[in-house]
Amino acid sequence: MAMTGSRRRPILAVAGVLVAAAACGVPGATAAAPAPTTIGAEWRSFRADVTGIRPGSDDHSLVVQVSLPGKDPGCVQEPRIEQVVEAKTDIRADVVYSTRPAAGGCQDKVPAELRLTTADPIADRTVTFNADTGNAWHKLGAGWGRCDRRGSCAAPADHCDPAWIGAAVSAAGADSPGTTRACDPAWLVADFLEHQAGSPSRTAFRWSDAGWTSFARTRSGGCAEILAAEPKFPVALCKALRAPA
């Protein structure tokens, strides 16, 4: 099946270096939320878990994928990016949200997206969130992957390295890291959720000088739809694959 355009989760608007979020809503929730279950009146700020980043609409922006607590509208307010500091080789920012104690309504995680905007083009600069230098992000091909914990951001020679695969999945707009089904130096197959409420799909990628590039997406097992999009794809990598689940 030929690749079609990815569905995107809602992106919160930006004003300067701060993301202007809806006062109570949590991007990514797909069902009507129940009445708030929060208790206590004091809102406190916490660092958000960054799960991925992908290119934004221009060379001055990135879409930052985060995981926030709960679908209850009382769980979270003002998810935002702040304290953006730019240097020649890197960009640093804090990704935070406000919450308060809840009576069991904020245990689930909900994906959301925030837009990071910079004064200068992002180019190949390393991006670090919440001072977590052990998990900095580096541009890899069309996507972005985490640098290793030793602080090295050199592109791995192994095309099947998790950094390259993570960058490919992030560029494809996944809601989760996904599961690698097959990989060799020239071809990659990965299953992942394109959006939280949907079912898993399978994406096939080919390697080029720019990294992994997707060329087919399917919900079926085997090779038929992948080979229809790219006859050169090795049958051995897909013939035993069951449908994504």
Secondary structure, DSSP 8 states (H G I E B T S, - for coil): -B--------EEEEETTEEE--SS--TT--S---S--B-SS--EEEE-EEEEEEE-SSTTEEEEEEEEE-SSTTS-EEEEEEEEEE-SSEEEEEEEEEE--BSSTT-SEEEEEEEEE-SS--TT-EEEETT-GGG-EEEETTEEEE--TTS-----S-TTSHHHHHHHHHHTT-SS--EEEEE-SSEEEEEE-SSTTS--EEEEEEEETTEEEEEEEESSSSSHHHHHH-TTS-GGGTTT-----
